[in-house]
Amino acid sequence: MATRPFWAGHLKLSLVTCAVSMSPATTEADRIHFHTMNRRTGHRVIVQYADAVTGKPVADDDLVKGYPRGGDRYVLLEDEELDAVALESTHTIEIECFVDVGEIGWIWYDTPHYLMPDEGIGEEAFAVIRDAMRHTDTVGIARLVLYRREHAVLLEPRGNGIVVWTLRYGNEVRDPADYLPSENLPEPGQEELALLRKIIDGHTRPWNPDVIRDPVQTRLKGIIDARKRTLKRKPAAPLAESPAEGNVVNIMDALKASLKTSGKNRS
């Protein structure tokens, strides 16, 4: 069921403009959340700030943001100063340029949103912008104020609509040279690659979102449902033991064993 859009405005490309609305493409509505409770009374527990030195509670009016500047010294910033830095949304997504599909690496993609035309009169203009990107294999780049901050966003045609991805800021993406191997790894042999291709073929399936369901959430729901029914919960099945760390396995033997296993499973 469609939810109420959290953003409404206009999509603009040169002189072409249309009214649009946008909704988050992901949700955590089904994720289990807990409250902290008092075991003795069954009442919820409230959180209150306390002075780290005196231990005394701090009133809400005395709370202020602080930026560390070394030692126990801080730069204090009032709410009015932080509000002055925040940006007001202009509610216009104006496409500034286009880049080829795939030119922007996945690591820059942050949060996806669904963009759709907001009124019948703008559907044709929306479709023109969407299909033009699709036919030219390009994505649009724009700037948009969301959550009181300006974001570079990427517009990608998807089905009958457009997916708007907020892009990470430059200082949020770490340099891969600092984390990935600096030297080339040994080249695998053709025989190993051929066996691995067979294993991959045997494990290739159509995409199904059930593959990435959260098993912890499923177990928690089972526990909660059992408690609701006031029945004694059965002990969870033990997890399979992981191979001991540090074991050195011959890659060819492992590939051949995996291929045999996948063949038996197919049978």
FILUM-439079 format. One line per 4 residues: number of its first residue (from 0); their letters; for each residue x, y, z of C-alpha. Coordinates in steps of 0.001 Angstrom, whole numbers, padded with zeros to 6 digits. Example, Ala and Ser with C-alpha at 12.3 -4.5 7.8 and 13.67 -1.06 7.14 Angstrom:
FILUM-439079
0 = as = 012300:-004500:007800; 013670:-001060:007140
***
This chain:
FILUM-439079
0 = matr = 000000:000000:000000; 001392:003389:-001009; 002338:005652:001881; 002041:009392:002140
4 = pfwa = 005036:011045:000402; 007433:012815:002728; 008560:015367:000107; 006721:017222:-002648
8 = ghlk = 008064:019757:-005126; 009095:020059:-008757; 011426:018287:-011161; 013079:020698:-013580
12 = lslv = 015220:020242:-016675; 015906:023437:-018593; 012416:024784:-019384; 010609:021523:-018659
16 = tcav = 009036:021416:-015187; 006573:019068:-013524; 005184:018535:-010040; 006573:015459:-008293
20 = smsp = 006463:013721:-004935; 009080:011537:-003293; 009010:008723:-000741; 011813:006690:000857
24 = atte = 012493:003473:-001045; 013411:001541:002114; 011710:001078:005473; 012456:-000290:008922
28 = adri = 008806:-000551:009895; 009002:-004340:010285; 012167:-004243:012353; 011636:-005173:016002
32 = hfht = 012271:-002344:018448; 012488:-002582:022226; 011896:-000236:025152; 014095:-000322:028240
36 = mnrr = 011981:-001472:031162; 012145:-001703:034953; 012068:-005426:035666; 010580:-004934:039150
40 = tghr = 007716:-002582:038247; 007180:-003332:034552; 007323:000411:033824; 009280:002037:030994
44 = vivq = 012546:003726:031948; 013205:007321:030920; 016663:008647:030062; 017954:011755:031796
48 = yada = 021232:013572:031163; 023603:013931:034109; 026745:016012:034603; 029759:013756:034020
52 = vtgk = 031672:015361:036919; 029066:016217:039563; 026665:013392:038696; 023702:015752:039111
56 = pvad = 020814:015777:036589; 020959:018512:033926; 017830:020467:032982; 016838:020577:029327
60 = ddlv = 017422:024335:029177; 021060:023830:030214; 021854:021332:027447; 024096:022658:024665
64 = kgyp = 026153:021131:021851; 029923:021015:022336; 032766:020368:019887; 035993:019013:021463
68 = rggd = 039059:021201:020961; 041551:019242:023041; 041688:017956:026581; 038573:018845:028541
72 = ryvl = 037912:021998:026510; 034978:022402:024134; 033544:024951:021726; 029915:025477:022754
76 = lede = 027293:026106:020057; 023751:027270:020743; 020729:025827:018929; 020199:029161:017154
80 = elda = 023698:028983:015665; 023127:025423:014420; 019740:026362:012955; 021368:029256:011085
84 = vale = 023732:026813:009343; 020962:024416:008313; 019423:024952:004872; 015785:025355:003981
88 = stht = 014525:023129:001194; 013784:024847:-002112; 011576:021903:-003114; 013014:021863:-006621
92 = ieie = 015129:019122:-008162; 016898:020873:-011029; 018998:018509:-013123; 022375:020156:-013699
96 = cfvd = 024073:017564:-015893; 024032:013950:-017056; 026634:011184:-016791; 026806:007743:-018351
100 = vgei = 025121:004903:-016459; 027672:003079:-014339; 030216:005898:-014321; 029461:006686:-010662
104 = gwiw = 030598:003752:-008514; 028141:002044:-006204; 030129:003125:-003156; 028919:006706:-003639
108 = ydtp = 025242:005692:-003488; 023649:006469:-000121; 019851:006474:000364; 017256:005658:-002338
112 = hylm = 013904:007404:-002807; 011050:006830:-005229; 010107:009838:-007371; 006770:009968:-009174
116 = pdeg = 004625:012609:-010927; 002324:014356:-008488; -000464:015413:-010806; -001911:014366:-014158
120 = igee = -000842:017511:-015981; 002846:016820:-015263; 002911:013150:-016195; 003944:013780:-019809
124 = afav = 006863:016028:-018837; 007941:013504:-016194; 007830:010674:-018757; 009858:012692:-021263
128 = irda = 012677:013303:-018753; 012616:009691:-017553; 012630:008103:-021013; 015259:010494:-022364
132 = mrht = 017676:009287:-019685; 016744:005671:-020377; 017274:005954:-024144; 020626:007721:-023750
136 = dtvg = 021869:005390:-020991; 022483:008321:-018673; 021550:009386:-015171; 020850:012917:-014011
140 = iarl = 022804:014793:-011355; 021126:017478:-009257; 021293:019108:-005845; 018549:018859:-003264
144 = vlyr = 018102:019981:000321; 016949:017057:002469; 017081:016783:006247; 018318:020415:006406
148 = reha = 021478:019561:004428; 022273:019939:000754; 022915:016658:-001049; 024102:015828:-004508
152 = vlle = 021528:013390:-005882; 021470:010948:-008771; 018262:010387:-010777; 017951:006928:-012326
156 = prgn = 014986:005715:-014458; 013310:002709:-012845; 010134:001181:-014260; 007459:003866:-014580
160 = givv = 009226:006168:-012143; 012634:007486:-011139; 014847:006499:-008233; 016573:009431:-006549
164 = wtlr = 019771:008407:-004769; 021411:010787:-002335; 025166:010588:-002879; 027730:010410:-000111
168 = ygne = 029910:013423:000548; 033495:013217:-000653; 034964:012908:002848; 032649:009971:003659
172 = vrdp = 034245:007582:001151; 037557:006138:002261; 040414:005737:-000171; 040490:002055:-001207
176 = adyl = 044277:002233:-001455; 044378:002422:002358; 042450:-000830:002795; 042733:-003052:-000285
180 = psen = 045882:-005075:-001044; 048613:-002894:-002523; 050226:-005791:-004391; 048639:-008040:-006999
184 = lpep = 047413:-011358:-005645; 048600:-014605:-007282; 046894:-015337:-010589; 044568:-018379:-010348
188 = gqee = 045109:-021258:-012738; 042739:-022012:-015605; 041749:-025361:-014067; 040717:-023731:-010803
192 = lall = 038744:-021080:-012661; 036947:-023698:-014757; 035920:-025642:-011654; 034770:-022484:-009905
196 = rkii = 032672:-021495:-012915; 030899:-024865:-012699; 030266:-024334:-008989; 028879:-020846:-009640
200 = dght = 026635:-022202:-012395; 025303:-024846:-010019; 024478:-022238:-007376; 023033:-019583:-009685
204 = rpwn = 019358:-018873:-008958; 016839:-016158:-009885; 016970:-013257:-007447; 014586:-013579:-004513
208 = pdvi = 014473:-011062:-001611; 013829:-013969:000778; 017511:-014821:000393; 018458:-011821:002530
212 = rdpv = 015822:-012060:005244; 017160:-011286:008716; 017314:-014555:010719; 017698:-012655:013999
216 = qtrl = 014416:-010832:013423; 012706:-014133:012661; 013996:-015683:015894; 013017:-012633:017934
220 = kgii = 009483:-012728:016534; 009280:-016397:017465; 010354:-015661:021044; 007913:-012770:021352
224 = dark = 005022:-014798:019924; 005802:-017641:022324; 005837:-015256:025270; 002535:-013806:024136
228 = rtlk = 001024:-017277:024228; 002682:-017855:027629; 004109:-021107:026342; 007551:-022411:027125
232 = rkpa = 009872:-021653:024248; 011798:-024527:022747; 015584:-024071:022777; 016976:-022727:019543
236 = apla = 018848:-025160:017330; 022642:-024849:017761; 024485:-023064:015002; 026796:-025037:012755
240 = espa = 030395:-024827:013867; 032645:-022660:011742; 035917:-024112:010429; 038804:-023482:012761
244 = egnv = 040708:-020352:011869; 044155:-020799:010468; 043473:-024050:008592; 045115:-024101:005172
248 = vnim = 042926:-025812:002566; 044106:-026801:-000907; 042031:-024693:-003304; 041720:-027447:-005908
252 = dalk = 040498:-029995:-003327; 037972:-027494:-001977; 036670:-026648:-005443; 036310:-030309:-006432
256 = aslk = 034517:-031109:-003166; 032183:-028132:-003649; 031421:-029239:-007197; 030535:-032756:-005988
260 = tsgk = 028274:-031323:-003280; 026466:-029013:-005691; 025985:-031938:-008093; 024388:-034071:-005370
264 = nrs = 022086:-031195:-004387; 020921:-030797:-007996; 020205:-034534:-008182
***
